[in-house]
Amino acid sequence: MSELKTAIEKIETDGYCLLRGVYDKQQMAEALNRVRWWDKFCQDRTSDKVPFLNVGQSTVYNLQNKDIFFLNLLFGPKIPQDIQVHFLNDRWFKQIPQNEPNYIVRSYIARSSNHELPMHIDSFVPYLGDHVFMMQYSIILEDQSAKNGCTVVVPGSHKAGAYTTQDARKDAIALESEVGDVVVWDSRLWHGTTANETDGTRWAIIATFCRWWCKQHWNIPQAMPQEIYDQLTPSQKAVLGFCSVPHLDEAHGIDLKCGYDDLPSDVRAYRPKGEALGVETLGRAELKLE
């Protein structure tokens, strides 16, 4: 049985899969170095209106507009993309070739948890059925164990059709993982983390993917820097949401789905009156990695 088929069956049955050694350790060391730099750089540039699950957790938001490195990391390995295509592609999205992704990134962050994350679901609403509309993809930058705050899951709970309770933790298992591994899960899965009882960090990069018609957590197309946009392929732009951006009104467009030929060369076309946004003042040129 192929690795892809095994992973798909594992997700269908248990709601998650653990892919070993997807990234090499050198890539992960570079990613960790950059994440730590951005964590320090953005500390006084981040809103204090934080969801309760992220309170007190070191988090770097919107990796897609920080550094092309993070997008190259995301779009590099093939098997995670094939998994997303299987579960999240819309076969009625005819404007994009059917063998290419038409799902989108909802959010792309890095996080180092310290306190125990409560049991929760990421799909907002529980439901029954095989039609998955959201998934998470966690790239492990530092070894994770039950002692330093690894993810815990309740296998099969994505089929419960109900919100989790904190009593579910007694049925959860720890997903201990190593640098370079990837954890993928159905967003309906009941999950949380253990507490980090060590003095160290446990950074992971987490991408949330969803079907094209779901709302993105941030307006990714509007906030994309031109120098990063210019380095993306049409398919990558589609995954970032550029082929399903809502129109301002009927004079600007009506069909919410567009193809590669409709992508503008200037990313300012997605911004109000073509204005520059605050993201362009973040100072990416100041990035000096140790």
C-alpha positions as CSV (number, residue, x, y, z in Angstrom):
1,M,0.0,0.0,0.0
2,S,1.4,3.4,-0.9
3,E,2.2,6.0,1.7
4,L,-0.4,8.3,0.4
5,K,-3.2,5.7,0.5
6,T,-2.2,4.7,4.0
7,A,-2.3,8.3,5.2
8,I,-5.7,8.9,3.6
9,E,-7.2,5.7,5.2
10,K,-5.7,6.7,8.6
11,I,-7.3,10.2,8.4
12,E,-10.6,8.7,7.3
13,T,-10.6,6.2,10.2
14,D,-8.9,8.0,13.0
15,G,-9.1,11.6,11.9
16,Y,-5.3,12.2,11.8
17,C,-2.0,10.8,10.5
18,L,1.6,11.3,11.5
19,L,4.0,11.5,8.5
20,R,7.6,10.8,9.5
21,G,10.6,12.6,8.2
22,V,8.9,14.8,5.6
23,Y,11.4,17.6,6.0
24,D,15.2,17.3,6.6
25,K,16.7,18.6,9.8
26,Q,18.7,21.4,8.0
27,Q,15.4,22.8,6.7
28,M,13.9,22.7,10.1
29,A,16.9,24.4,11.8
30,E,16.6,27.2,9.3
31,A,12.8,27.4,9.8
32,L,13.3,27.5,13.6
33,N,15.9,30.2,13.3
34,R,13.6,32.4,11.2
35,V,10.5,31.7,13.4
36,R,12.4,32.8,16.5
37,W,13.5,36.0,14.7
38,W,10.0,36.9,13.6
39,D,8.6,36.1,17.1
40,K,11.0,38.6,18.6
41,F,10.4,41.2,15.8
42,C,6.6,41.1,15.9
43,Q,6.1,41.1,19.7
44,D,5.2,44.8,19.8
45,R,3.4,44.7,16.4
46,T,0.7,42.2,17.2
47,S,-2.8,43.0,18.3
48,D,-3.7,42.4,22.0
49,K,-7.1,40.9,20.9
50,V,-6.0,37.3,21.0
51,P,-8.2,34.2,21.0
52,F,-8.2,32.5,24.3
53,L,-6.4,29.4,22.9
54,N,-3.5,31.6,22.0
55,V,-3.2,33.7,25.2
56,G,0.2,33.3,26.7
57,Q,1.5,31.2,23.8
58,S,4.4,32.5,21.6
59,T,2.8,32.8,18.2
60,V,3.9,34.3,14.8
61,Y,1.0,35.0,12.6
62,N,0.8,35.2,8.8
63,L,4.0,33.5,7.8
64,Q,2.9,33.8,4.2
65,N,3.6,37.5,4.1
66,K,6.8,37.4,6.2
67,D,9.3,35.5,4.1
68,I,9.1,33.4,0.8
69,F,11.1,30.8,2.8
70,F,7.9,29.8,4.6
71,L,5.9,29.4,1.4
72,N,8.7,27.3,-0.2
73,L,8.5,25.2,2.9
74,L,4.8,24.8,2.7
75,F,4.7,24.0,-1.0
76,G,7.7,21.7,-1.0
77,P,6.7,18.2,-0.1
78,K,4.2,16.4,-2.4
79,I,2.4,14.0,-0.1
80,P,0.8,16.6,2.2
81,Q,-0.5,18.4,-0.9
82,D,-1.8,15.2,-2.3
83,I,-3.7,14.6,1.0
84,Q,-5.2,18.0,0.9
85,V,-6.3,17.6,-2.8
86,H,-8.0,14.3,-1.9
87,F,-10.0,15.7,1.0
88,L,-10.5,19.4,0.2
89,N,-10.5,19.9,-3.6
90,D,-13.9,20.9,-5.2
91,R,-14.5,18.9,-8.4
92,W,-16.9,21.5,-9.6
93,F,-14.2,24.2,-9.6
94,K,-13.7,24.1,-13.4
95,Q,-11.6,27.3,-13.7
96,I,-8.5,25.4,-12.3
97,P,-7.3,22.1,-13.7
98,Q,-8.8,19.3,-11.7
99,N,-5.4,17.7,-11.0
100,E,-4.2,20.9,-9.2
101,P,-5.3,22.3,-5.8
102,N,-8.3,24.5,-5.5
103,Y,-8.5,24.4,-1.7
104,I,-7.0,27.5,0.1
105,V,-4.9,28.4,3.0
106,R,-7.0,29.8,5.9
107,S,-4.1,30.7,8.2
108,Y,-0.4,30.0,8.4
109,I,1.3,30.5,11.8
110,A,4.1,29.2,14.1
111,R,3.4,28.5,17.7
112,S,5.3,27.3,20.8
113,S,2.7,26.3,23.4
114,N,3.6,26.4,27.1
115,H,0.4,25.8,29.1
116,E,-2.0,22.9,28.4
117,L,-4.3,23.6,25.5
118,P,-7.9,22.5,26.4
119,M,-9.6,19.9,24.2
120,H,-11.3,21.6,21.2
121,I,-12.1,21.3,17.6
122,D,-10.9,23.6,14.8
123,S,-13.8,23.3,12.5
124,F,-16.0,25.7,14.5
125,V,-19.0,23.3,14.1
126,P,-19.1,19.5,14.5
127,Y,-21.0,17.6,11.8
128,L,-21.4,14.1,10.5
129,G,-20.3,12.9,7.1
130,D,-17.3,12.3,4.9
131,H,-17.2,15.7,3.3
132,V,-14.2,17.3,5.0
133,F,-14.1,21.1,4.7
134,M,-11.1,22.0,6.9
135,M,-7.8,20.4,7.9
136,Q,-4.6,21.3,9.9
137,Y,-1.1,20.6,8.9
138,S,1.6,20.9,11.6
139,I,5.3,20.9,10.7
140,I,7.4,19.9,13.7
141,L,10.4,22.2,14.3
142,E,11.4,20.8,17.7
143,D,10.9,17.3,19.1
144,Q,7.5,17.1,20.9
145,S,6.7,14.8,23.8
146,A,4.1,14.5,26.5
147,K,6.6,16.3,28.8
148,N,7.1,19.4,26.6
149,G,3.6,19.9,25.3
150,C,2.8,17.6,22.3
151,T,-0.6,17.4,20.6
152,V,-3.1,14.9,22.1
153,V,-6.0,13.5,20.1
154,V,-9.0,11.3,20.5
155,P,-8.9,8.9,17.6
156,G,-12.1,8.7,15.6
157,S,-13.7,11.7,17.3
158,H,-14.1,13.5,14.0
159,K,-17.0,11.2,13.5
160,A,-18.7,12.1,16.8
161,G,-20.8,14.9,15.3
162,A,-20.5,16.8,18.6
163,Y,-18.3,19.3,20.4
164,T,-15.6,17.9,22.7
165,T,-15.8,18.2,26.5
166,Q,-12.7,18.4,28.7
167,D,-13.6,14.9,30.0
168,A,-12.5,13.6,26.6
169,R,-8.8,14.1,27.6
170,K,-8.9,10.8,29.5
171,D,-9.4,9.0,26.1
172,A,-6.7,11.1,24.3
173,I,-3.4,9.7,23.1
174,A,-0.2,11.7,22.8
175,L,1.3,12.3,19.3
176,E,5.0,12.4,20.1
177,S,6.9,13.6,17.1
178,E,10.3,14.5,15.9
179,V,11.9,17.4,14.0
180,G,10.8,17.1,10.3
181,D,7.6,15.2,11.0
182,V,4.2,16.4,9.9
183,V,0.9,15.8,11.6
184,V,-2.3,16.2,9.6
185,W,-5.8,16.1,11.0
186,D,-9.4,16.6,10.2
187,S,-10.5,19.9,11.9
188,R,-13.4,18.1,13.5
189,L,-11.0,16.0,15.6
190,W,-11.0,16.4,19.3
191,H,-7.5,17.5,20.3
192,G,-5.4,19.7,22.7
193,T,-1.9,19.6,24.0
194,T,-0.1,18.6,27.2
195,A,1.6,21.3,29.3
196,N,5.2,22.2,28.5
197,E,6.9,21.2,31.8
198,T,10.4,22.0,30.5
199,D,12.3,25.2,30.3
200,G,12.6,24.9,26.5
201,T,10.3,25.8,23.5
202,R,8.4,23.4,21.3
203,W,7.9,25.3,18.1
204,A,5.7,24.0,15.3
205,I,4.4,25.6,12.1
206,I,0.7,25.1,11.6
207,A,-1.1,25.7,8.3
208,T,-4.9,25.5,8.2
209,F,-6.3,24.5,4.8
210,C,-10.0,24.7,3.9
211,R,-12.3,24.5,0.9
212,W,-12.2,27.5,-1.4
213,W,-15.6,28.8,-0.2
214,C,-14.6,29.1,3.4
215,K,-13.6,32.5,4.9
216,Q,-9.9,33.0,5.4
217,H,-8.8,34.0,8.9
218,W,-7.0,37.0,7.4
219,N,-7.3,38.8,4.0
220,I,-4.3,37.0,2.6
221,P,-4.5,38.4,-1.0
222,Q,-4.9,42.0,0.2
223,A,-1.9,41.8,2.6
224,M,0.5,39.9,0.3
225,P,3.8,41.9,-0.4
226,Q,4.5,42.3,-4.1
227,E,8.0,40.8,-3.9
228,I,6.6,37.6,-2.4
229,Y,3.6,37.5,-4.9
230,D,6.0,37.8,-7.8
231,Q,7.8,34.5,-6.7
232,L,4.6,32.4,-6.6
233,T,3.3,30.1,-9.3
234,P,-0.3,30.5,-10.4
235,S,-1.2,27.3,-8.5
236,Q,0.4,28.6,-5.3
237,K,-1.5,31.9,-5.7
238,A,-4.7,29.9,-6.0
239,V,-3.9,28.0,-2.8
240,L,-3.4,31.4,-1.0
241,G,-6.9,32.4,-2.1
242,F,-6.2,34.6,-5.1
243,C,-8.6,32.7,-7.4
244,S,-11.6,33.1,-5.0
245,V,-11.4,36.6,-3.8
246,P,-14.8,38.3,-3.2
247,H,-15.5,41.2,-5.6
248,L,-16.2,44.7,-4.3
249,D,-19.5,44.8,-6.2
250,E,-21.1,43.6,-9.4
251,A,-19.3,46.2,-11.5
252,H,-16.0,44.6,-10.6
253,G,-17.1,41.0,-11.0
254,I,-19.7,38.4,-10.2
255,D,-18.2,34.9,-10.4
256,L,-16.4,34.1,-7.2
257,K,-14.2,31.5,-9.0
258,C,-11.5,32.5,-11.4
259,G,-8.7,30.8,-13.2
260,Y,-5.0,31.5,-13.6
261,D,-5.5,33.8,-16.6
262,D,-7.5,36.1,-14.4
263,L,-4.6,36.7,-11.9
264,P,-3.3,40.3,-12.0
265,S,0.5,41.0,-12.1
266,D,0.2,43.7,-9.5
267,V,-1.0,42.5,-6.1
268,R,-2.3,46.1,-5.3
269,A,-5.3,45.2,-7.5
270,Y,-6.7,43.4,-4.4
271,R,-6.3,46.4,-2.2
272,P,-8.7,49.3,-1.6
273,K,-7.7,52.0,-4.2
274,G,-4.4,50.2,-4.7
275,E,-3.1,51.5,-1.4
276,A,-0.1,50.0,0.4
277,L,-0.9,48.2,3.7
278,G,0.9,48.1,7.0
279,V,2.5,44.8,6.2
280,E,4.8,46.6,3.9
281,T,6.3,48.5,6.8
282,L,7.2,45.4,8.8
283,G,10.8,45.8,7.8
284,R,11.6,42.4,6.2
285,A,14.9,43.9,5.0
286,E,15.9,44.1,8.6
287,L,15.9,40.3,8.8
288,K,19.4,39.3,10.0
289,L,19.5,35.7,11.1
290,E,22.2,34.6,13.6
